[in-house]
Amino acid sequence: MGFISGNESSGDGVRIPLPALPSAPRLDISADEAVAMPALFIDGLIIFLLGAVTGTAYQVFAFGTLGAINIYAGTGLIVAIVFCGATRVISSAHPVGASRDVGRARSALTAWAMTFLALILVAFSLRIGTVFSRGAIFSFFLAGIPTVVATRVYVPRFLARTLYANAYRGSEVIIAAARGSSALPQISHELRARGCAGVHTMEFDADCSGAEWPAERQKLLKRMLDTARIASSGEIYLLSASIPHERVQSIQSGLRLVPRAVYIVPSDAVAGLFGLPVRRVGHSIAIETQRVPMSSFARAVKRAIDIAVAASVLLFLAPVLLVIAALIKLDSSGPVFFRQRRNGYRGCEFRILKFRTMSVLEDGDAVMQARRDDQRVTRVGRWLRKTSFDELPQLLNILRGEMSLVGPRPHAVAHDELYAKLIENYELRQHVKPGVTGWAQVNGLRGETPTVDLMFRRIEFDLWYAANSSVALDLQILVRTVFTVLRQVNAY
């Protein structure tokens, strides 16, 4: 994973990673559009059958009986429905620096993990765990990992290839374009590649004078009507590039009596807007060229994950937190918790909570970051910082809605004021909630930032995350955070 190419540079040399825009549609059928629902239906069917087969197979091998096949089939059906729904939500997010196949594989694995996590939580909360065989469910989960990856990658590819090869088989199409059109040879070639039995091309003088246009229009329509009369069924394409809008409408009105589908092929500049969401603003239409990284539903899912994980970890580690608090009090004088003013979402100030690891409690106009072999760090504090256990109290900030598990790390107010003057668009990182871990941290930018260049690199990663955040990316960052903490990179 890396940055999206084509970063924008400001006058001061600050590069801001920009979110990827949807690419212009091509004539060929996109697997992500035309075959999305059929592919998802096949995914669901395969998962349903896999649930029944793995459950039954486990019972046969483990106990020598078929077991309750209806329960395994029902489990497979529930998992299939939840997986398909999760896949639709995750696939709507922008992939992060990935090819289409890699993006599908990643979304499949994320949806599969989320599905079984939801299944386990429901079974636990409703106390129906005894109904399911844990061995059968575990077998279902393991068998499903390669299965969902394979189906999400190869089924859409197969359906798209089949649809592409047979979409125009046996038909004859008519193409009209302005004389000298550069798009005419390309679209003719692509239609023949898709199985067209005949491609009839017609060029006309689209730049003729107003006095000459009626005769030119009549000549073009006669050629098109004569060809349509003898050709087999097929569509009519009018390439609108280099043709005045009123003349396109004039040709289109002359074809209304022809019992064929008529398509207007826009110029490349206009084609780039097709397929994008449209919103009505009064009597006008607005086209969404850049989407908010996370929808309201995705933000609700992110918040639910934050609450569930933060509450679970606090309850599970409560004895450990008490031991840490006692060690801090025994090791040095001062409070257990360190509170410091930080700027959060949209610049709203809050007090971050951490276990105290130093002999000072800086929260003024000048805050010095911890350095390697810093004498201010206590003995217990050094261990807490290496293991990142000093960050655990921030789970309370998460429950209070001030932070998230994943997001740009909040800096001290004094540092925000300093770097906002040195780094252009620094405040844009506050358009998302700050996090306990973030995209910069899992990419090696954890710990001290003694130079402006290092802080710039961290901010660059933070801005990229703000423009590309998604639930799938958050889950990836959480997994990578575990390995980052274990390696104890820049932890002192």
C-alpha positions as CSV (number, residue, x, y, z in Angstrom):
1,M,0.0,0.0,0.0
2,G,1.1,3.5,-0.7
3,F,0.0,7.0,-1.6
4,I,-2.2,7.6,-4.6
5,S,-0.1,8.9,-7.5
6,G,-0.6,12.4,-8.7
7,N,-0.3,14.3,-5.4
8,E,-1.1,18.0,-5.6
9,S,1.7,20.4,-4.6
10,S,1.1,23.7,-2.9
11,G,3.2,26.7,-3.4
12,D,5.1,25.9,-0.2
13,G,5.9,22.4,-1.3
14,V,3.4,20.6,0.9
15,R,2.0,17.7,-1.0
16,I,-1.6,16.7,-0.1
17,P,-2.7,13.2,-1.0
18,L,-6.0,13.5,-2.9
19,P,-8.8,10.9,-2.9
20,A,-9.2,8.9,-6.1
21,L,-12.0,9.9,-8.4
22,P,-14.0,7.3,-10.3
23,S,-12.6,6.6,-13.7
24,A,-14.5,7.4,-16.9
25,P,-16.7,4.5,-18.1
26,R,-15.7,2.5,-21.1
27,L,-17.8,0.8,-23.7
28,D,-16.9,-2.6,-22.2
29,I,-19.0,-3.9,-19.4
30,S,-17.5,-3.3,-15.9
31,A,-17.6,-6.3,-13.6
32,D,-18.1,-4.0,-10.7
33,E,-21.3,-2.7,-12.3
34,A,-23.0,-5.0,-14.7
35,V,-22.3,-8.3,-12.9
36,A,-22.2,-7.1,-9.3
37,M,-25.6,-8.5,-8.2
38,P,-25.3,-11.8,-10.1
39,A,-21.9,-12.3,-8.7
40,L,-23.1,-11.6,-5.2
41,F,-26.0,-14.0,-5.6
42,I,-23.5,-16.7,-6.6
43,D,-21.4,-15.9,-3.6
44,G,-24.4,-16.3,-1.4
45,L,-25.3,-19.6,-2.9
46,I,-21.8,-21.0,-2.6
47,I,-21.6,-19.9,1.1
48,F,-25.0,-21.5,1.8
49,L,-23.9,-24.8,0.3
50,L,-20.5,-24.5,2.1
51,G,-22.2,-24.1,5.4
52,A,-24.3,-27.3,4.9
53,V,-21.3,-29.3,3.5
54,T,-18.7,-28.3,6.2
55,G,-21.1,-28.8,9.1
56,T,-22.1,-32.2,7.8
57,A,-18.5,-33.3,7.0
58,Y,-17.4,-32.3,10.5
59,Q,-20.1,-34.3,12.1
60,V,-19.2,-37.3,10.0
61,F,-15.5,-37.2,10.6
62,A,-15.8,-36.3,14.3
63,F,-18.7,-38.3,15.5
64,G,-19.6,-40.7,12.6
65,T,-23.1,-39.2,12.2
66,L,-24.7,-36.7,9.8
67,G,-25.9,-34.5,12.6
68,A,-28.5,-31.7,12.3
69,I,-28.2,-30.9,8.6
70,N,-31.0,-28.3,8.8
71,I,-29.1,-26.3,11.4
72,Y,-25.9,-26.2,9.3
73,A,-28.0,-25.2,6.2
74,G,-29.7,-22.5,8.2
75,T,-26.4,-21.3,9.5
76,G,-25.1,-21.2,6.0
77,L,-28.1,-19.2,4.8
78,I,-27.8,-16.6,7.6
79,V,-24.0,-16.3,7.0
80,A,-24.6,-15.9,3.3
81,I,-27.1,-13.1,3.8
82,V,-25.0,-11.2,6.3
83,F,-21.8,-11.7,4.2
84,C,-23.5,-10.3,1.0
85,G,-24.8,-7.3,2.9
86,A,-21.4,-6.6,4.5
87,T,-19.7,-7.1,1.1
88,R,-22.0,-4.4,-0.5
89,V,-21.1,-2.0,2.3
90,I,-17.4,-2.6,2.2
91,S,-17.2,-2.6,-1.6
92,S,-18.8,0.8,-1.8
93,A,-15.7,2.3,-0.1
94,H,-12.8,3.4,-2.2
95,P,-10.0,0.8,-2.4
96,V,-6.7,2.0,-0.9
97,G,-4.0,1.7,-3.5
98,A,-5.1,-1.7,-4.7
99,S,-5.8,-3.4,-8.0
100,R,-9.4,-4.5,-8.6
101,D,-8.7,-8.2,-7.7
102,V,-6.7,-7.3,-4.6
103,G,-9.5,-4.9,-3.6
104,R,-12.1,-7.7,-4.0
105,A,-10.0,-10.2,-2.1
106,R,-9.5,-7.7,0.8
107,S,-13.2,-6.8,1.0
108,A,-14.1,-10.5,1.0
109,L,-11.8,-11.3,3.9
110,T,-13.0,-8.2,5.8
111,A,-16.7,-9.1,5.2
112,W,-16.1,-12.7,6.2
113,A,-14.4,-11.8,9.5
114,M,-17.1,-9.2,10.3
115,T,-19.8,-11.8,9.5
116,F,-18.5,-14.4,11.9
117,L,-17.8,-11.8,14.5
118,A,-21.4,-10.8,14.3
119,L,-22.5,-14.4,14.4
120,I,-20.5,-15.1,17.6
121,L,-21.8,-11.9,19.3
122,V,-25.4,-12.8,18.5
123,A,-24.9,-16.4,19.7
124,F,-23.3,-15.1,22.9
125,S,-25.9,-12.4,23.6
126,L,-28.9,-14.7,22.9
127,R,-27.2,-17.7,24.7
128,I,-27.8,-20.0,21.8
129,G,-24.2,-21.2,21.6
130,T,-25.2,-24.7,22.6
131,V,-27.2,-25.1,19.4
132,F,-24.1,-24.7,17.2
133,S,-21.2,-27.1,17.1
134,R,-18.1,-25.0,17.7
135,G,-16.0,-27.4,15.6
136,A,-18.5,-27.2,12.7
137,I,-18.6,-23.4,12.9
138,F,-14.8,-23.2,13.0
139,S,-14.5,-25.5,10.1
140,F,-17.0,-23.4,8.2
141,F,-15.0,-20.2,8.9
142,L,-11.6,-21.8,7.8
143,A,-13.1,-23.3,4.7
144,G,-14.7,-20.1,3.8
145,I,-11.5,-18.0,3.8
146,P,-10.1,-19.3,0.5
147,T,-13.7,-19.9,-0.9
148,V,-14.9,-16.3,-0.5
149,V,-11.6,-14.9,-1.9
150,A,-11.8,-17.2,-4.9
151,T,-15.5,-16.4,-5.6
152,R,-15.1,-12.7,-5.2
153,V,-12.1,-12.6,-7.6
154,Y,-13.0,-15.2,-10.2
155,V,-16.8,-15.2,-10.5
156,P,-17.1,-11.5,-11.4
157,R,-14.2,-11.9,-13.9
158,F,-15.9,-15.0,-15.5
159,L,-19.3,-13.3,-15.7
160,A,-17.8,-10.1,-17.2
161,R,-15.9,-12.1,-19.8
162,T,-19.0,-14.0,-20.8
163,L,-21.1,-10.9,-20.9
164,Y,-18.5,-9.1,-22.9
165,A,-18.1,-11.8,-25.5
166,N,-21.9,-12.3,-26.1
167,A,-23.4,-8.9,-25.6
168,Y,-23.7,-8.1,-29.3
169,R,-23.5,-11.5,-30.9
170,G,-25.3,-11.6,-34.2
171,S,-26.4,-8.0,-34.2
172,E,-25.7,-5.2,-36.7
173,V,-25.0,-1.7,-35.3
174,I,-25.0,1.7,-37.0
175,I,-22.6,4.4,-36.0
176,A,-22.8,8.0,-37.0
177,A,-20.0,10.5,-36.3
178,A,-18.6,13.8,-37.3
179,R,-16.2,13.6,-40.2
180,G,-12.7,12.8,-39.0
181,S,-13.8,11.5,-35.6
182,S,-10.9,9.9,-33.7
183,A,-13.3,7.8,-31.6
184,L,-15.0,6.1,-34.5
185,P,-12.3,3.5,-35.3
186,Q,-12.0,2.6,-31.6
187,I,-15.7,2.1,-30.9
188,S,-16.1,0.1,-34.2
189,H,-13.2,-2.2,-33.2
190,E,-14.7,-2.7,-29.7
191,L,-18.1,-3.5,-31.0
192,R,-16.7,-6.1,-33.5
193,A,-14.7,-7.6,-30.6
194,R,-18.0,-8.0,-28.7
195,G,-19.5,-10.2,-31.4
196,C,-21.2,-7.7,-33.8
197,A,-22.0,-9.3,-37.1
198,G,-21.9,-6.0,-38.8
199,V,-20.8,-2.4,-38.0
200,H,-22.0,0.2,-40.4
201,T,-20.2,3.6,-40.0
202,M,-21.4,6.9,-41.4
203,E,-19.5,10.2,-41.2
204,F,-21.1,13.6,-42.0
205,D,-20.1,17.3,-42.0
206,A,-21.1,18.5,-38.5
207,D,-19.4,21.9,-39.0
208,C,-21.3,22.9,-42.1
209,S,-23.1,26.3,-42.2
210,G,-26.6,26.7,-40.9
211,A,-27.9,27.0,-44.4
212,E,-26.2,23.7,-45.5
213,W,-27.2,21.8,-42.3
214,P,-30.8,20.8,-43.3
215,A,-29.6,19.0,-46.5
216,E,-26.6,17.4,-44.6
217,R,-29.0,16.2,-41.9
218,Q,-31.5,14.8,-44.4
219,K,-28.7,12.9,-46.3
220,L,-27.4,11.4,-43.0
221,L,-30.9,10.3,-41.9
222,K,-31.6,8.7,-45.2
223,R,-28.4,6.7,-45.1
224,M,-29.2,5.5,-41.6
225,L,-32.8,4.6,-42.3
226,D,-31.9,2.7,-45.5
227,T,-29.2,0.7,-43.6
228,A,-31.6,0.1,-40.7
229,R,-34.2,-1.3,-43.1
230,I,-32.0,-4.1,-44.5
231,A,-29.7,-4.8,-41.5
232,S,-30.5,-7.3,-38.8
233,S,-31.4,-6.1,-35.3
234,G,-29.0,-3.9,-33.4
235,E,-28.4,-0.4,-31.9
236,I,-27.7,3.0,-33.4
237,Y,-24.8,5.0,-31.9
238,L,-24.3,8.7,-32.4
239,L,-20.9,10.0,-31.4
240,S,-21.6,13.5,-30.1
241,A,-18.0,14.7,-29.8
242,S,-17.5,17.8,-32.1
243,I,-21.2,18.0,-32.9
244,P,-23.1,21.1,-31.7
245,H,-25.8,20.1,-29.1
246,E,-28.7,21.4,-31.1
247,R,-27.6,19.3,-34.1
248,V,-27.4,16.2,-31.9
249,Q,-31.0,16.8,-30.8
250,S,-32.0,17.3,-34.4
251,I,-30.5,14.0,-35.5
252,Q,-32.0,12.2,-32.5
253,S,-35.5,13.5,-33.3
254,G,-35.2,12.3,-36.9
255,L,-34.6,8.7,-35.6
256,R,-37.6,8.5,-33.3
257,L,-39.6,6.5,-35.9
258,V,-36.9,3.9,-36.2
259,P,-37.7,0.8,-34.0
260,R,-34.1,0.6,-32.7
261,A,-32.4,1.6,-29.5
262,V,-30.4,4.9,-30.0
263,Y,-27.4,5.7,-27.9
264,I,-25.6,9.1,-27.6
265,V,-21.9,8.5,-27.0
266,P,-20.5,11.6,-25.2
267,S,-17.1,13.0,-25.4
268,D,-14.4,11.7,-23.0
269,A,-14.7,14.8,-20.8
270,V,-18.5,14.3,-20.4
271,A,-18.2,10.5,-20.2
272,G,-16.1,10.9,-17.0
273,L,-19.2,12.2,-15.3
274,F,-21.4,9.3,-16.1
275,G,-22.0,6.7,-13.5
276,L,-21.5,9.2,-10.7
277,P,-24.2,10.0,-8.1
278,V,-26.6,12.7,-9.1
279,R,-28.5,15.0,-6.8
280,R,-31.3,17.5,-7.7
281,V,-30.8,21.1,-6.5
282,G,-34.1,22.7,-7.2
283,H,-34.5,22.5,-11.0
284,S,-30.8,21.9,-11.5
285,I,-28.8,18.6,-11.3
286,A,-25.5,18.4,-9.4
287,I,-23.0,15.5,-10.1
288,E,-21.0,14.2,-7.2
289,T,-17.4,14.0,-8.5
290,Q,-15.8,13.4,-5.0
291,R,-17.5,11.3,-2.4
292,V,-17.3,11.7,1.4
293,P,-14.9,8.9,2.5
294,M,-17.4,7.4,5.0
295,S,-21.2,7.4,4.7
296,S,-23.5,7.9,7.7
297,F,-24.0,4.2,7.9
298,A,-20.2,3.5,7.8
299,R,-19.7,6.1,10.5
300,A,-22.3,4.3,12.6
301,V,-20.6,1.0,12.1
302,K,-17.2,2.6,13.0
303,R,-18.8,4.0,16.2
304,A,-20.4,0.7,17.2
305,I,-17.0,-1.0,16.7
306,D,-15.3,1.7,18.9
307,I,-17.8,1.2,21.7
308,A,-17.8,-2.6,21.6
309,V,-14.0,-2.9,21.5
310,A,-13.3,-0.1,24.1
311,A,-15.9,-1.5,26.6
312,S,-14.7,-5.1,26.1
313,V,-11.0,-4.3,26.5
314,L,-11.7,-2.1,29.6
315,L,-13.7,-4.9,31.3
316,F,-11.3,-7.6,30.3
317,L,-8.2,-5.7,31.4
318,A,-9.6,-4.1,34.5
319,P,-7.4,-6.1,36.9
320,V,-4.3,-5.2,34.8
321,L,-5.2,-1.5,34.8
322,L,-5.5,-1.6,38.6
323,V,-2.0,-3.2,38.9
324,I,-0.6,-0.6,36.5
325,A,-2.1,2.2,38.6
326,A,-0.6,0.7,41.8
327,L,2.9,0.4,40.2
328,I,2.8,4.0,39.0
329,K,2.0,5.2,42.6
330,L,4.7,3.0,44.1
331,D,7.3,4.0,41.5
332,S,7.1,7.8,41.7
333,S,5.1,10.6,43.2
334,G,2.3,12.2,41.3
335,P,-1.1,11.2,39.8
336,V,-1.9,8.0,38.1
337,F,-3.3,9.6,35.0
338,F,-1.7,12.2,32.8
339,R,-4.3,14.7,31.3
340,Q,-3.4,17.0,28.5
341,R,-5.3,19.3,26.2
342,R,-5.7,18.1,22.7
343,N,-7.6,19.3,19.7
344,G,-10.1,16.7,18.4
345,Y,-12.8,16.5,15.8
346,R,-13.2,19.9,14.0
347,G,-10.8,21.5,16.5
348,C,-12.9,20.8,19.6
349,E,-10.6,20.7,22.6
350,F,-10.7,17.8,25.0
351,R,-8.4,16.3,27.6
352,I,-6.7,13.1,26.6
353,L,-6.1,10.4,29.3
354,K,-2.9,8.4,29.6
355,F,-1.1,6.6,32.3
356,R,1.6,8.9,33.7
357,T,5.0,7.8,32.4
358,M,7.1,10.9,33.2
359,S,8.0,13.0,36.2
360,V,6.5,16.1,34.6
361,L,3.0,17.0,33.5
362,E,3.5,19.5,30.7
363,D,0.4,21.1,29.3
364,G,1.3,24.7,28.6
365,D,2.6,26.8,25.7
366,A,5.7,24.7,25.4
367,V,5.6,20.9,25.4
368,M,8.7,18.8,24.9
369,Q,8.2,15.4,23.3
370,A,9.8,12.3,24.9
371,R,13.2,11.4,23.4
372,R,15.3,8.3,23.5
373,D,16.8,7.8,27.0
374,D,14.7,10.8,28.2
375,Q,15.5,11.2,31.9
376,R,12.0,12.5,32.6
377,V,10.5,9.0,31.9
378,T,10.0,6.9,35.0
379,R,11.1,3.2,35.4
380,V,7.5,2.0,35.1
381,G,6.8,4.6,32.5
382,R,9.5,3.3,30.2
383,W,7.9,-0.2,30.2
384,L,4.5,1.3,29.7
385,R,5.6,3.3,26.7
386,K,7.4,0.3,25.1
387,T,4.3,-1.8,25.4
388,S,1.9,1.1,24.6
389,F,0.0,0.3,27.8
390,D,0.1,3.9,28.7
391,E,-2.4,4.6,25.9
392,L,-5.1,2.2,27.5
393,P,-6.9,5.0,29.4
394,Q,-7.8,6.6,26.0
395,L,-10.4,3.9,25.7
396,L,-12.4,6.1,28.1
397,N,-12.0,9.0,25.6
398,I,-13.4,6.7,23.0
399,L,-16.5,5.8,25.1
400,R,-17.0,9.6,25.7
401,G,-17.0,10.1,21.9
402,E,-13.9,12.3,21.9
403,M,-11.7,9.7,20.1
404,S,-11.9,6.6,17.9
405,L,-9.8,3.5,17.8
406,V,-8.4,4.6,14.4
407,G,-7.6,8.1,13.3
408,P,-4.8,10.7,13.2
409,R,-3.0,10.9,16.6
410,P,-4.0,14.1,18.4
411,H,-1.2,16.4,19.2
412,A,-0.7,18.7,22.2
413,V,-2.4,22.1,21.6
414,A,1.0,23.8,21.7
415,H,2.2,21.5,18.9
416,D,-1.0,22.1,16.9
417,E,-0.4,25.9,17.1
418,L,3.2,25.5,16.0
419,Y,2.8,23.1,13.1
420,A,-0.3,24.8,11.8
421,K,1.9,27.8,10.9
422,L,4.6,25.6,9.3
423,I,2.5,23.0,7.3
424,E,-0.2,24.1,5.0
425,N,-3.6,22.4,5.4
426,Y,-2.4,20.9,8.8
427,E,-5.9,21.4,10.3
428,L,-7.6,19.1,7.7
429,R,-6.5,16.1,9.7
430,Q,-9.1,17.3,12.3
431,H,-11.9,16.6,9.9
432,V,-12.0,13.0,11.3
433,K,-11.9,11.9,14.9
434,P,-8.4,11.4,16.4
435,G,-7.5,7.9,17.1
436,V,-5.4,5.7,19.5
437,T,-3.6,4.4,16.4
438,G,-3.5,5.6,12.8
439,W,-2.3,5.2,9.3
440,A,0.9,7.1,10.0
441,Q,1.7,4.9,13.1
442,V,1.5,1.6,11.2
443,N,3.7,3.1,8.4
444,G,6.6,3.6,10.8
445,L,5.8,7.2,11.9
446,R,5.3,6.4,15.6
447,G,6.8,8.3,18.4
448,E,9.0,11.4,18.4
449,T,9.0,13.8,15.5
450,P,12.0,16.1,16.2
451,T,12.1,17.7,12.8
452,V,9.5,19.5,10.6
453,D,10.2,17.0,7.8
454,L,9.2,14.1,10.0
455,M,6.1,15.9,11.2
456,F,5.3,16.7,7.5
457,R,5.5,13.0,6.6
458,R,3.2,12.1,9.5
459,I,0.7,14.8,8.5
460,E,0.8,13.6,4.9
461,F,-0.3,10.1,6.0
462,D,-2.9,11.6,8.3
463,L,-4.4,13.7,5.4
464,W,-4.4,10.6,3.2
465,Y,-6.4,8.7,5.9
466,A,-8.8,11.6,6.3
467,A,-9.6,11.5,2.5
468,N,-9.7,7.7,2.2
469,S,-11.0,6.4,5.6
470,S,-13.3,3.3,5.6
471,V,-14.3,0.5,8.0
472,A,-12.2,-1.9,6.0
473,L,-9.1,0.3,6.2
474,D,-9.7,0.7,10.0
475,L,-9.7,-3.0,10.5
476,Q,-6.5,-3.3,8.5
477,I,-4.8,-0.6,10.6
478,L,-5.9,-2.3,13.9
479,V,-4.4,-5.6,12.8
480,R,-1.2,-3.9,11.7
481,T,-1.0,-2.0,15.0
482,V,-0.7,-5.3,16.9
483,F,2.5,-6.2,14.9
484,T,3.8,-2.6,15.2
485,V,3.4,-2.7,19.0
486,L,5.1,-6.1,19.2
487,R,8.1,-4.8,17.3
488,Q,8.3,-1.8,19.7
489,V,9.3,0.5,16.8
490,N,10.2,4.1,18.0
491,A,8.7,3.2,21.5
492,Y,10.6,5.1,24.3
